[in-house]
Amino acid sequence: MTIIRNHQEAQSEHQGKYNNLPNNMACSHEEEHKKDHSSHIDQLLHGNPNLWRGCDMAGQGFHGQSTGFSQLDDILPGRGWPDKGLMEIITPHWGMGELQLLIPLMRSIVEQGKWILWISPPYLLYAPALVQAGINTEQILVVKLDTSCKDALWSMEKALQTENCGLVLAWQNWLPSKVLRRLQLAADTGGTLGVLFKHHVSEYSPSPTRLKIEDYSGEGHFNESRITLLKARGNFRPLTAQVNLYQQA
């Protein structure tokens, strides 16, 4: 007991030496440590685009490429499409306007002189409609629907790694998380955006961005779609926009 009492008395005496110090002197070491810690975090964020602050919501952190639809831009981080990585678009069935949604993006890609790869589209491309939308069909490559899944995924990975490819569109319903991570890495390496059209949500998908398209039927809302942002960097809750995919901003 004597040892404990003497230790406590010594500790109290030691702490008492600092009781009369000005607050700014007593806290200077702690504040300096906080500054160093904050500076280190800022360096990590600046040097690694895969890291971001939780407060970086839509409109912060980076500038995306406008979708061409102002309502959709309002709910997307950076107010537009990401410039690279994987993005999932979920639809109950094909032909719900998923291609119409990407027309402005495709037009921008070909204007940059880059090409677009379509992998296993479930419908035939209608060239006159693409030309009318300002998309040069000579810059579009197609991997046919009857191509094996292995060959299709190989084509997608190689295209994502290629700087001359600006966009990869793939219709692949079920892909293992391991394959998705590999495609995400390829997209980051090549600085290319890959879009996966699916009917189902992958629970453990590494894709940074996920959207869902649904029909919206309401009075005065003819031809409108409900687009829900299910997942995005810096976004912690689903956000919804009602968009007429046939009336670009």
C-alpha positions as CSV (number, residue, x, y, z in Angstrom):
1,M,0.0,0.0,0.0
2,T,2.9,2.4,0.8
3,I,4.3,1.9,-2.7
4,I,1.0,2.8,-4.3
5,R,0.5,5.8,-2.1
6,N,4.0,7.2,-2.8
7,H,3.6,6.6,-6.6
8,Q,0.3,8.5,-6.6
9,E,1.8,11.4,-4.6
10,A,4.7,11.5,-7.0
11,Q,2.4,11.5,-10.0
12,S,0.3,14.3,-8.5
13,E,3.4,16.4,-7.9
14,H,4.6,15.8,-11.4
15,Q,1.3,16.9,-12.9
16,G,1.2,19.9,-10.7
17,K,4.3,21.3,-12.3
18,Y,2.3,21.9,-15.5
19,N,-0.8,23.3,-13.9
20,N,0.5,26.9,-14.0
21,L,1.7,26.7,-17.6
22,P,-0.3,28.8,-20.2
23,N,-2.8,26.8,-22.1
24,N,-1.2,27.4,-25.4
25,M,2.1,26.0,-24.2
26,A,0.5,22.9,-22.6
27,C,-1.4,22.1,-25.8
28,S,1.2,23.0,-28.4
29,H,2.6,19.5,-28.7
30,E,-0.8,18.0,-29.2
31,E,-1.8,20.6,-31.8
32,E,1.5,20.0,-33.7
33,H,0.8,16.2,-33.7
34,K,-2.7,16.9,-35.1
35,K,-1.3,19.1,-37.9
36,D,1.3,16.4,-38.8
37,H,-1.5,13.7,-38.8
38,S,-3.8,15.9,-41.0
39,S,-1.0,16.7,-43.4
40,H,-0.2,13.0,-43.8
41,I,-3.8,12.2,-44.6
42,D,-4.0,15.0,-47.2
43,Q,-0.9,13.5,-48.9
44,L,-2.5,10.1,-49.1
45,L,-5.7,11.5,-50.5
46,H,-3.9,13.6,-53.1
47,G,-1.7,10.7,-54.2
48,N,-4.3,7.9,-54.4
49,P,-7.6,8.5,-56.3
50,N,-9.0,5.4,-54.7
51,L,-9.2,7.1,-51.3
52,W,-11.7,9.9,-50.5
53,R,-13.2,11.6,-47.5
54,G,-16.6,10.5,-46.4
55,C,-17.8,14.1,-46.6
56,D,-17.0,14.2,-50.3
57,M,-20.6,14.0,-51.6
58,A,-21.9,15.0,-55.0
59,G,-20.2,18.0,-56.4
60,Q,-17.1,17.5,-54.3
61,G,-13.8,15.7,-54.7
62,F,-13.6,15.5,-58.5
63,H,-15.4,16.8,-61.6
64,G,-17.2,14.2,-63.6
65,Q,-18.3,14.4,-67.2
66,S,-21.9,15.6,-67.6
67,T,-24.4,13.0,-68.4
68,G,-26.4,15.4,-70.6
69,F,-29.3,15.2,-68.1
70,S,-29.3,17.9,-65.4
71,Q,-31.5,15.9,-63.0
72,L,-29.0,13.0,-63.1
73,D,-26.0,15.3,-62.8
74,D,-27.4,16.6,-59.6
75,I,-27.2,13.3,-57.8
76,L,-23.9,12.0,-59.1
77,P,-20.6,12.7,-57.4
78,G,-18.7,15.3,-59.4
79,R,-22.0,16.1,-61.2
80,G,-21.3,13.5,-63.9
81,W,-20.0,10.2,-65.0
82,P,-16.6,9.0,-63.6
83,D,-13.8,9.0,-66.2
84,K,-12.6,5.5,-65.3
85,G,-13.5,2.4,-63.4
86,L,-16.5,0.1,-63.4
87,M,-20.1,1.2,-63.4
88,E,-23.1,-1.1,-63.1
89,I,-26.5,-0.2,-64.7
90,I,-29.3,-2.4,-63.4
91,T,-32.5,-2.9,-65.4
92,P,-35.4,-5.4,-65.1
93,H,-35.1,-6.1,-68.8
94,W,-33.1,-4.8,-71.8
95,G,-34.4,-1.9,-73.8
96,M,-35.4,0.4,-70.9
97,G,-33.4,3.4,-72.2
98,E,-30.0,2.2,-70.9
99,L,-28.3,3.1,-74.2
100,Q,-30.2,6.3,-74.6
101,L,-28.8,7.2,-71.2
102,L,-25.3,6.9,-72.5
103,I,-25.7,8.7,-75.9
104,P,-24.2,12.0,-74.7
105,L,-21.2,10.1,-73.2
106,M,-20.7,8.0,-76.4
107,R,-20.8,11.1,-78.5
108,S,-18.2,12.7,-76.3
109,I,-15.9,9.7,-76.5
110,V,-15.9,9.5,-80.3
111,E,-15.3,13.3,-80.5
112,Q,-12.1,12.7,-78.6
113,G,-11.0,10.2,-81.3
114,K,-11.3,7.2,-79.1
115,W,-13.3,4.0,-79.9
116,I,-16.1,2.2,-78.0
117,L,-16.3,-1.5,-77.5
118,W,-19.7,-3.3,-77.3
119,I,-19.6,-6.8,-75.8
120,S,-22.5,-9.2,-76.3
121,P,-25.2,-6.7,-76.9
122,P,-28.6,-8.5,-76.8
123,Y,-29.9,-6.5,-79.8
124,L,-28.6,-5.4,-83.2
125,L,-27.1,-2.0,-83.5
126,Y,-29.1,0.4,-85.6
127,A,-26.4,2.4,-87.3
128,P,-28.7,5.2,-88.7
129,A,-29.9,6.1,-85.2
130,L,-26.3,6.3,-83.9
131,V,-25.2,8.5,-86.8
132,Q,-28.2,10.7,-86.2
133,A,-27.1,11.0,-82.5
134,G,-23.7,12.2,-83.7
135,I,-21.8,8.9,-83.1
136,N,-19.3,7.8,-85.8
137,T,-20.0,4.1,-86.2
138,E,-16.5,3.5,-87.6
139,Q,-15.3,4.0,-84.0
140,I,-17.5,1.3,-82.6
141,L,-16.3,-2.3,-82.3
142,V,-18.7,-5.2,-81.4
143,V,-18.1,-8.6,-79.8
144,K,-21.0,-10.7,-80.9
145,L,-23.6,-12.2,-78.5
146,D,-22.6,-15.8,-79.3
147,T,-19.0,-15.2,-78.2
148,S,-18.0,-17.4,-75.2
149,C,-18.0,-15.7,-71.8
150,K,-14.3,-16.4,-71.4
151,D,-13.4,-14.7,-74.7
152,A,-15.8,-11.8,-74.0
153,L,-14.2,-11.1,-70.6
154,W,-10.7,-11.3,-72.2
155,S,-11.8,-8.7,-74.8
156,M,-13.2,-6.5,-72.1
157,E,-10.1,-6.6,-69.9
158,K,-7.8,-5.9,-72.8
159,A,-9.9,-3.0,-74.0
160,L,-10.1,-1.5,-70.5
161,Q,-6.3,-1.5,-70.4
162,T,-6.0,0.3,-73.7
163,E,-5.8,4.1,-73.7
164,N,-7.3,4.4,-77.2
165,C,-10.5,2.8,-75.9
166,G,-12.7,5.4,-74.2
167,L,-15.7,3.2,-73.2
168,V,-16.6,-0.5,-72.9
169,L,-20.2,-1.5,-72.8
170,A,-20.8,-5.1,-71.7
171,W,-24.0,-7.1,-71.1
172,Q,-23.0,-9.7,-68.5
173,N,-25.5,-10.7,-65.9
174,W,-23.5,-12.8,-63.5
175,L,-19.8,-12.3,-62.9
176,P,-17.9,-13.4,-59.8
177,S,-16.4,-10.8,-57.5
178,K,-12.9,-12.0,-58.4
179,V,-13.6,-11.2,-62.1
180,L,-15.1,-7.8,-61.3
181,R,-12.1,-6.8,-59.2
182,R,-9.8,-7.8,-62.1
183,L,-11.9,-5.7,-64.5
184,Q,-11.9,-2.8,-62.1
185,L,-8.1,-2.9,-61.9
186,A,-7.9,-3.0,-65.7
187,A,-10.1,0.0,-66.0
188,D,-8.1,2.0,-63.4
189,T,-4.9,1.0,-65.2
190,G,-6.1,2.1,-68.6
191,G,-8.0,5.1,-67.4
192,T,-11.1,3.7,-69.2
193,L,-14.8,3.6,-68.1
194,G,-16.4,0.2,-68.3
195,V,-20.2,-0.2,-68.0
196,L,-21.9,-3.5,-67.1
197,F,-25.5,-3.9,-67.9
198,K,-27.2,-6.4,-65.6
199,H,-30.6,-7.5,-64.3
200,H,-29.4,-8.3,-60.8
201,V,-27.4,-6.6,-58.1
202,S,-24.1,-8.2,-57.1
203,E,-23.9,-8.1,-53.4
204,Y,-20.1,-7.9,-53.1
205,S,-19.4,-6.1,-56.3
206,P,-16.3,-3.8,-56.2
207,S,-17.8,-1.4,-58.8
208,P,-17.7,2.1,-57.4
209,T,-20.8,3.2,-59.1
210,R,-24.2,1.5,-59.5
211,L,-27.4,2.8,-61.0
212,K,-30.9,1.3,-61.4
213,I,-33.3,2.3,-64.2
214,E,-37.1,1.8,-63.8
215,D,-40.1,3.0,-65.7
216,Y,-41.8,5.9,-64.1
217,S,-45.5,6.2,-64.7
218,G,-47.3,9.2,-63.4
219,E,-49.6,12.0,-64.5
220,G,-47.7,14.4,-66.7
221,H,-44.6,12.2,-66.8
222,F,-44.8,10.6,-70.2
223,N,-41.6,8.8,-71.3
224,E,-39.8,9.4,-67.9
225,S,-37.6,7.0,-66.1
226,R,-36.7,6.8,-62.5
227,I,-32.9,6.5,-62.1
228,T,-31.7,5.5,-58.6
229,L,-28.1,6.0,-57.6
230,L,-27.6,2.9,-55.4
231,K,-23.9,3.2,-54.9
232,A,-21.2,5.9,-55.4
233,R,-18.1,7.1,-53.8
234,G,-18.9,9.5,-51.0
235,N,-22.6,8.6,-51.1
236,F,-24.2,6.9,-48.2
237,R,-27.9,6.7,-49.2
238,P,-29.8,6.0,-52.5
239,L,-30.6,9.1,-54.5
240,T,-33.3,9.3,-57.2
241,A,-33.9,11.4,-60.3
242,Q,-36.8,11.4,-62.7
243,V,-35.4,11.8,-66.2
244,N,-36.8,11.9,-69.7
245,L,-34.1,10.0,-71.6
246,Y,-35.4,11.4,-74.9
247,Q,-34.9,15.0,-73.9
248,Q,-31.3,15.8,-73.2
249,A,-30.2,18.8,-71.2
